[in-house]
Structure formats: structure tokens, C-alpha cells
């Protein structure tokens, strides 16, 4: 367990704020005009997701800002947890060295899991949790950190 944390993730592991929007291009243009944000190319793909009602496959699409503090704009998916939040902030994203263990710790501390992204072998690589207060928490495997950092360093172009 790390200092100042009830499980393996600390405040210093936060790397982005996620906003779910209906129109990614419009939201990105507004944040660029207002605050000077620059954006990566859109990341998209099919993901195996375990939801409370069972496993499914979803087409997830998002863009990360190259500019910091890092913002992720996620395209909304009707009928899922990926809906725009009233406050605008949908989730806070944290790196995790062990998504499964950190996810279980969040559940034990009163933050039910809403979704778990799994690789074809069943390994958890991200999870969403909803607590009694504040925005959702997204845990993301630290194994993705170098991949995303290369994209951000390249000015948003996947390499």
C-alpha cells in the first residue's frame, strides 16, 4: 500500500479529467478557442466491457488533449454510463499498477464498479467506479502510460 492511500493509487497518479460529450469536435473546438487546447487524433476501437448486467462489446471513441492539464473528451454512448454529466466532469483518470486489485479495493471502500475493460485474455486494463460523492474514478493500467505519452509527445499523432 502506498503512503496516503487506502489502496495502490495516489493523488499523484491522476493524469486526466474526462468529459463525456455528444459532439467531440465541437467540444474540442470550444476548449481550443477558450483555453488554447491542442488535441490528439481521435482514438477509437471496440472494447470488451463487463457491465453490471453482463459482458458486452462497445465502440469507444475519445480524444486526449496534448495540452496540460490533460483533458479526455469521450463520445457519449446512449444507454451506458458514458453520458454527459450535469457538472461537465464525468471522471478523474488514475494510473494503476494493478487494475483488478485497485478496483476491488475501491469496491470495498464503497465505490461500486460500473464497468471493467478487459483484454481478450480477461485481464483488466481499465475500470470505472462511482462513489457516493464526486465524479467517477477511472483506473487505467500503467502499461498504457508509455503508449499515451508517445502520442502526446508526438503532438497527437499515433506512432
C-alpha positions as MATLAB code, in Angstrom:
seq = 'XXXXXXXXXXXXXXXXXXXXXXXXXXXXXXXXXXXXXXXXXXXXXXXXXXXXXXXXXXXXXXXXXXXXXXXXXXXXXXXXXXXXXXXXXXXXXXXXXXXXXXXXXXXXXXXXXXXXXXXXXXXXXXXXXXXXXXXXXXXXXXXXXXXXXXXXXXXXXXX';
ca = [
       0.000    0.000    0.000;
       1.275    3.466   -0.850;
       1.503    6.395    1.519;
      -1.690    8.491    1.875;
      -3.855    5.940    0.091;
      -6.173    3.129    1.139;
      -5.041    1.172   -1.930;
      -2.338    1.285   -4.616;
      -3.353    4.566   -6.292;
      -2.406    8.035   -5.027;
      -3.471   11.552   -5.961;
      -0.158   11.902   -7.824;
      -1.294    9.094  -10.177;
      -4.108   11.281  -11.595;
      -3.380   12.043  -15.219;
      -6.588   13.368  -16.769;
     -10.092   14.718  -16.322;
     -12.705   13.075  -18.545;
     -15.687   14.823  -20.080;
     -18.356   12.863  -21.931;
     -19.848   14.887  -24.775;
     -22.256   14.288  -27.626;
     -20.124   16.186  -30.145;
     -16.376   15.709  -29.631;
     -15.350   18.050  -32.460;
     -17.486   20.908  -31.126;
     -16.295   20.429  -27.531;
     -12.664   20.294  -28.656;
     -13.097   23.441  -30.767;
     -14.648   25.297  -27.822;
     -11.868   24.295  -25.398;
      -9.293   25.250  -28.031;
     -10.866   28.664  -28.604;
     -11.316   29.412  -24.900;
      -8.166   27.923  -23.374;
      -5.787   27.145  -26.239;
      -6.063   23.365  -26.019;
      -4.489   21.214  -28.759;
      -5.726   17.680  -29.392;
      -4.514   14.229  -30.387;
      -6.207   12.390  -33.192;
      -9.329   10.538  -32.113;
      -8.678    7.116  -30.575;
     -11.360    4.573  -31.416;
     -11.885    0.874  -31.123;
     -14.084   -1.970  -29.984;
     -13.601   -2.934  -26.321;
     -14.799   -5.876  -24.284;
     -16.556   -4.368  -21.301;
     -18.027   -6.041  -18.233;
     -21.059   -4.071  -17.014;
     -23.314   -4.925  -14.046;
     -25.781   -6.526  -16.462;
     -23.105   -8.620  -18.192;
     -20.300   -8.568  -20.737;
     -20.668   -6.676  -23.997;
     -18.568   -5.034  -26.685;
     -18.680   -1.266  -27.157;
     -17.230    1.117  -29.701;
     -15.342    3.624  -27.544;
     -14.101    6.888  -29.052;
     -12.160    9.660  -27.364;
      -9.533   12.349  -27.815;
      -6.921   13.467  -25.307;
      -5.514   16.929  -25.138;
      -1.844   17.325  -25.894;
      -2.071   20.398  -23.667;
      -1.945   20.012  -19.895;
      -3.734   19.745  -17.611;
      -4.763   16.727  -19.672;
      -8.438   16.504  -20.714;
     -10.108   13.499  -22.342;
     -13.232   14.057  -24.428;
     -15.272   10.851  -24.717;
     -18.056   10.422  -27.272;
     -21.324    9.601  -25.475;
     -22.916    6.162  -25.856;
     -26.684    6.145  -25.232;
     -27.894    3.704  -22.598;
     -24.482    3.357  -20.901;
     -22.568    5.149  -18.162;
     -20.903    7.185  -20.921;
     -23.434   10.022  -20.790;
     -22.675   13.718  -20.295;
     -22.539   14.642  -16.583;
     -24.586   17.543  -15.232;
     -21.407   19.070  -13.789;
     -19.477   18.526  -17.011;
     -16.867   16.374  -15.245;
     -17.534   12.700  -15.931;
     -14.449   11.103  -14.361;
     -10.964   11.515  -12.964;
      -8.445    9.127  -14.518;
      -5.662    7.494  -12.488;
      -2.795    5.202  -13.470;
      -2.922    1.822  -11.726;
      -0.213   -0.822  -11.417;
      -2.884   -3.464  -10.729;
      -6.335   -2.532  -12.026;
      -8.032   -5.672  -10.662;
      -6.656   -5.215   -7.109;
      -7.202   -1.445   -7.030;
     -10.727   -1.906   -8.413;
     -11.509   -4.451   -5.678;
     -10.184   -2.011   -3.052;
     -12.466    0.747   -4.357;
     -15.453   -1.625   -4.137;
     -14.524   -2.470   -0.518;
     -14.467    1.272    0.235;
     -17.981    1.912   -1.064;
     -17.293    2.753   -4.727;
     -19.179    0.164   -6.819;
     -17.655   -0.796  -10.141;
     -19.727    0.313  -13.127;
     -17.567   -1.079  -15.918;
     -14.403   -3.089  -16.422;
     -12.431   -3.111  -19.667;
     -10.876   -6.496  -20.299;
      -8.339   -7.752  -22.798;
      -9.099  -10.917  -24.826;
      -7.331  -12.963  -22.119;
      -9.650  -11.473  -19.456;
      -7.025   -9.194  -17.882;
      -8.476   -5.937  -16.568;
      -6.927   -2.874  -18.221;
      -9.316   -0.161  -17.056;
     -12.270    0.228  -14.674;
     -14.897    2.840  -13.843;
     -16.206    3.309  -10.304;
     -18.912    5.545   -8.904;
     -18.709    6.667   -5.304;
     -21.208    8.450   -3.101;
     -19.603   11.845   -3.845;
     -17.845   13.486   -6.746;
     -17.147   12.267  -10.267;
     -16.461    8.717  -11.329;
     -12.969    7.289  -10.951;
     -11.297    5.604  -13.925;
      -8.369    3.303  -13.226;
      -6.116    2.752  -16.249;
      -3.308    0.222  -16.403;
       0.073    1.892  -16.148;
       1.161   -0.339  -19.065;
      -0.683    2.145  -21.334;
       1.210    5.153  -19.940;
       4.215    4.953  -22.331;
       1.889    4.470  -25.318;
      -0.190    7.543  -24.473;
       2.867    9.603  -23.576;
       4.379    8.836  -27.016;
       1.152   10.041  -28.658;
       1.114   13.222  -26.572;
       4.816   13.883  -27.234;
       4.282   13.436  -30.981;
       1.766   16.270  -30.944;
      -1.215   13.964  -31.012;
      -0.212   11.743  -33.913;
      -0.280    7.999  -33.182;
       3.106    6.423  -33.969;
];
